[in-house]
Protein backbone atom coordinates (compact mmCIF):
# COMPACT_ATOMS: atom_id res chain seq x y z
CA UNK A 1 0.00 0.00 0.00
CA UNK A 2 1.36 3.41 -0.98
CA UNK A 3 1.41 5.92 1.83
CA UNK A 4 2.45 9.56 1.91
CA UNK A 5 2.33 10.99 5.41
CA UNK A 6 2.88 14.70 5.93
CA UNK A 7 3.95 16.22 9.21
CA UNK A 8 5.43 19.43 10.54
CA UNK A 9 2.45 21.73 10.19
CA UNK A 10 1.90 24.09 13.09
CA UNK A 11 0.68 27.46 14.28
CA UNK A 12 3.41 30.09 13.89
CA UNK A 13 3.79 33.85 13.73
CA UNK A 14 4.56 35.95 10.69
CA UNK A 15 8.22 35.72 9.78
CA UNK A 16 8.82 32.38 11.44
CA UNK A 17 9.81 29.12 9.76
CA UNK A 18 8.52 25.57 9.48
CA UNK A 19 9.81 22.42 7.86
CA UNK A 20 7.26 20.02 6.46
CA UNK A 21 8.08 16.36 5.97
CA UNK A 22 6.49 13.78 3.71
CA UNK A 23 7.34 10.21 4.67
CA UNK A 24 6.79 7.88 1.72
CA UNK A 25 6.32 4.12 1.71
CA UNK A 26 4.96 1.44 -0.58
CA UNK A 27 6.60 2.63 -3.80
CA UNK A 28 10.05 2.80 -5.34
CA UNK A 29 11.00 6.21 -4.01
CA UNK A 30 13.90 6.81 -6.40
CA UNK A 31 11.63 6.37 -9.43
CA UNK A 32 9.06 8.96 -8.40
CA UNK A 33 8.74 12.71 -8.69
CA UNK A 34 7.25 14.69 -5.83
CA UNK A 35 5.45 17.94 -5.31
CA UNK A 36 3.97 20.04 -2.56
CA UNK A 37 0.55 21.61 -3.01
CA UNK A 38 -1.65 23.64 -0.74
CA UNK A 39 -5.33 24.36 -0.48
CA UNK A 40 -7.01 27.07 1.56
CA UNK A 41 -10.75 26.99 2.36
CA UNK A 42 -12.81 27.93 -0.67
CA UNK A 43 -9.82 27.94 -2.99
CA UNK A 44 -8.43 25.53 -5.53
CA UNK A 45 -5.45 23.36 -4.77
CA UNK A 46 -2.32 25.11 -5.99
CA UNK A 47 1.22 24.05 -6.64
CA UNK A 48 3.74 25.28 -4.09
CA UNK A 49 6.86 23.50 -5.25
CA UNK A 50 7.79 20.39 -7.17
CA UNK A 51 10.52 18.69 -9.15
CA UNK A 52 10.26 18.92 -12.91
CA UNK A 53 9.42 15.64 -14.63
CA UNK A 54 11.93 16.30 -17.37
CA UNK A 55 15.09 16.90 -15.38
CA UNK A 56 14.20 16.76 -11.68
CA UNK A 57 14.83 20.46 -11.03
CA UNK A 58 13.01 22.20 -8.21
CA UNK A 59 10.46 24.82 -9.27
CA UNK A 60 8.41 27.16 -7.13
CA UNK A 61 5.18 29.08 -7.26
CA UNK A 62 5.54 32.83 -7.60
CA UNK A 63 4.22 33.50 -4.11
CA UNK A 64 6.80 31.28 -2.37
CA UNK A 65 9.89 31.60 -4.55
CA UNK A 66 12.85 32.73 -2.47
CA UNK A 67 11.18 31.72 0.80
CA UNK A 68 10.48 27.98 0.38
CA UNK A 69 12.86 25.16 -0.52
CA UNK A 70 11.93 21.65 -1.61
CA UNK A 71 14.30 18.74 -1.14
CA UNK A 72 14.31 14.97 -1.02
CA UNK A 73 16.34 12.36 0.81
CA UNK A 74 16.30 9.12 -1.13
CA UNK A 75 17.96 7.25 1.74
CA UNK A 76 15.12 8.21 4.09
CA UNK A 77 12.27 8.08 1.55
CA UNK A 78 11.31 11.56 2.67
CA UNK A 79 10.48 14.81 0.90
CA UNK A 80 10.88 18.13 2.69
CA UNK A 81 9.53 21.63 2.33
CA UNK A 82 11.47 24.27 4.23
CA UNK A 83 9.30 27.33 4.65
CA UNK A 84 10.90 30.58 5.78
CA UNK A 85 9.52 34.07 6.28
CA UNK A 86 6.00 32.74 6.58
CA UNK A 87 3.10 35.07 5.92
CA UNK A 88 -0.61 34.91 6.81
CA UNK A 89 -1.35 34.23 3.14
CA UNK A 90 0.54 30.94 3.50
CA UNK A 91 -2.28 29.62 5.71
CA UNK A 92 -3.37 26.36 4.11
CA UNK A 93 -3.45 22.63 4.30
CA UNK A 94 -0.26 21.41 2.64
CA UNK A 95 -0.25 18.18 0.68
CA UNK A 96 2.54 15.99 -0.62
CA UNK A 97 2.03 14.24 -3.97
CA UNK A 98 3.88 11.58 -5.95
CA UNK A 99 3.90 10.40 -9.53
CA UNK A 100 6.12 8.63 -12.02
CA UNK A 101 5.83 11.63 -14.32
CA UNK A 102 4.85 9.68 -17.42
CA UNK A 103 1.34 11.02 -18.02
CA UNK A 104 2.44 13.94 -20.15
CA UNK A 105 0.87 16.39 -17.76
CA UNK A 106 2.85 19.28 -16.35
CA UNK A 107 4.25 18.84 -12.90
CA UNK A 108 2.55 21.91 -11.43
CA UNK A 109 -0.90 20.45 -12.13
CA UNK A 110 -2.54 18.51 -9.31
CA UNK A 111 -3.99 16.14 -11.91
CA UNK A 112 -0.46 15.02 -12.78
CA UNK A 113 -0.06 13.16 -9.49
CA UNK A 114 -1.38 9.72 -8.66
CA UNK A 115 -0.67 9.54 -4.95
CA UNK A 116 -1.49 12.06 -2.24
CA UNK A 117 -1.02 12.44 1.48
CA UNK A 118 -3.71 13.48 3.92
CA UNK A 119 -2.31 16.98 4.42
CA UNK A 120 -0.89 18.99 7.29
CA UNK A 121 -2.24 22.34 8.50
CA UNK A 122 -0.06 25.43 8.46
CA UNK A 123 -1.43 28.48 10.24
CA UNK A 124 0.42 31.79 10.28
CA UNK A 125 -0.82 34.56 12.55
CA UNK A 126 -0.10 38.22 11.97
Number of C-alpha atoms within 10 A of each C-alpha: 5 13 16 24 19 24 20 16 18 15 12 18 15 16 14 14 17 18 16 23 21 26 17 21 15 9 14 12 21 12 11 16 21 29 31 27 22 22 19 16 9 6 9 10 17 17 21 26 26 26 22 17 21 11 7 12 10 15 18 20 15 10 11 17 12 12 13 20 19 22 17 18 11 12 8 11 16 19 24 22 23 15 19 17 15 23 18 15 13 21 19 21 18 27 26 31 26 24 19 17 20 12 13 8 13 15 23 22 13 18 10 19 22 12 14 21 20 14 22 21 20 21 20 20 15 11
